[in-house]
């Protein structure tokens, strides 16, 4: 039933510590998901400590989903959007976009905690150089399956005959699931690639016990039965496998190493369109740091 278990690794994004789940050395992607970070929980103070300044992307779509706290998204299209818990920000980078995510001006209360996930979807090859776009969906727009034992919100894709209105390329599946103690959930084996990331509580899968901070990737075509041994929250992540291997370097994802090299040079030279009225940016990783070539993965 289980292909691999992926533990989180601690990483720093500016002054914010995150739990990095994907990419992983032995499993670089699950469905079209090539990047998964858990942010927080961190206490918000009224300064810029957790602001992520302007930075570029190509070849991917970012999906921001929060459980607590708020962030302000700005991008080079002129978008300004505060995201609140349970809502969805979907940004498709296509041939190139610049965005920032700020906690300091999102009207958070002092002492409030930021907790959420940032994920990236690799765009299909034919959309890698498409025009960038941004869309926002309220929590009320997302379908919910609820009973005395389960609360399941479908963020992307289709599950149990319910379909999210979020228009995302590459046929992803992404859902928030809360299971009460002793409840059981089966994820359909018709979904090509499937995984869960456990945020809180304890689960039993195929006779093994799991705690928060682990991603469990299921074997393709096999049953995927999950039992909660305590009240638990986890994300369901997956969808169709990537149709072609991807290169990944910094914030860039592509089927072409040449496109990544071009994006690096464009950011270095300041040729990306920038965010209107925004100050500060994240420089290209170089200087005294090594310049690794993009990594190829599928």
Number of C-alpha atoms within 10 A of each C-alpha: 15 16 12 14 17 20 17 20 14 12 13 10 11 12 11 14 17 20 18 21 25 22 18 16 9 9 17 18 24 26 25 27 28 24 20 24 21 22 18 18 16 17 14 20 16 15 10 14 14 22 19 20 19 22 21 26 25 25 32 31 28 20 21 23 23 21 16 18 24 27 25 19 20 23 24 22 16 13 15 15 17 18 22 21 18 20 20 22 23 22 23 29 28 25 18 23 25 22 24 22 24 19 23 18 15 18 13 19 13 10 12 15 18 21 18 20 17 17 21 23 27 31 28 20 19 8 18 24 18 16 12 22 17 18 14 16 16 13 15 9 15 20 19 19 14 12 10 8 15 19 15 20 22 25 29 25 21 19 20 9 6 14 16 20 15 18 11 19 17 22 19 23 27 25 22 20 22 21 26 19 17 14 18 17 14 10 18 15 15 12 18 16 23 26 26 22 25 21 20 16 20 20 26 17 17 12 9 8 12 18 15 17 20 19 24 22 22 25 17 16 14 14 16 20 15 19 21 23 18 16 17 22 22 23 22 21 25 26 24 17 19 22 12 11 14 23 20 22 17 13 16 22 29 27 21 17 19 12 19 24 14 11 21 19 14 15 18 14 10 11 10 18 15 20 21 12 8 14 9 10 16 13 14 15 13 10 8 6 7 8 10 10 12 19 13 16 17 17
